[in-house]
Amino acid sequence: MFLKTDQTYLRALEPTDLDFLYSLENDTSVWHVGNTLMPCSKFVLEQYLENATLDIYTVKQLRLVICTSDHTPVGAIDLFDFEPLHRRAGVGILVASEFRGKGYASEALQLLLHYCQQTLQLHQVYCSVTATNMASINLFTKAGFTEIGTRRQWLRTLQGWDDVIEYQLLF
């Protein structure tokens, strides 16, 4: 397996991931960063899993499951808005709350960046992070992403408005 460290590996989605994805997608504490407004059904996720084997060049996205060395799924990492002509893609990552702060996100991101550069031969990747999400800001800046701008009052929350910081990494 080439997307692997001693602690973490990335793998394709499997039908057995239904319950895990259901718990990730329905974690209301992170809905605000993904513009989610309602629960996701198992039926919708089953349909998504059926099409998850389609090629990134066809569907313009890729979701991989982040697993521990003992095969426990701990999160998901995504490429989206894949643009082969311009050789770029957006990156998103979500680690289940009970596994945060253990280095899984950092290792998963490094594995994905290697895949983006070496296999997909991308020129750049980018991400959007709420200005209050210090864990993600630290994750992406530590990985070499550069802040390229701020979208002021971009996301409405129950507490008011959040700014979103745009980051980019050129290979």
Sequence and secondary structure as in RCSB ss.txt:
>XXXX:A:sequence
MFLKTDQTYLRALEPTDLDFLYSLENDTSVWHVGNTLMPCSKFVLEQYLENATLDIYTVKQLRLVICTSDHTPVG
AIDLFDFEPLHRRAGVGILVASEFRGKGYASEALQLLLHYCQQTLQLHQVYCSVTATNMASINLFTKAGFTEIGT
RRQWLRTLQGWDDVIEYQLLF
>XXXX:A:secstr
  SB SSEEEEE  GGGHHHHHHHHT GGGGGGTT  S   HHHHHHHHHHTTS HHHHS EEEEEEETT  EEE
EEEEEEEETTTTEEEEEEEE GGGTTSSHHHHHHHHHHHHHHHTS  SEEEEEEETT HHHHHHHHHTT EEEEE
EEEEEEETTEEEEEEEEEEE 
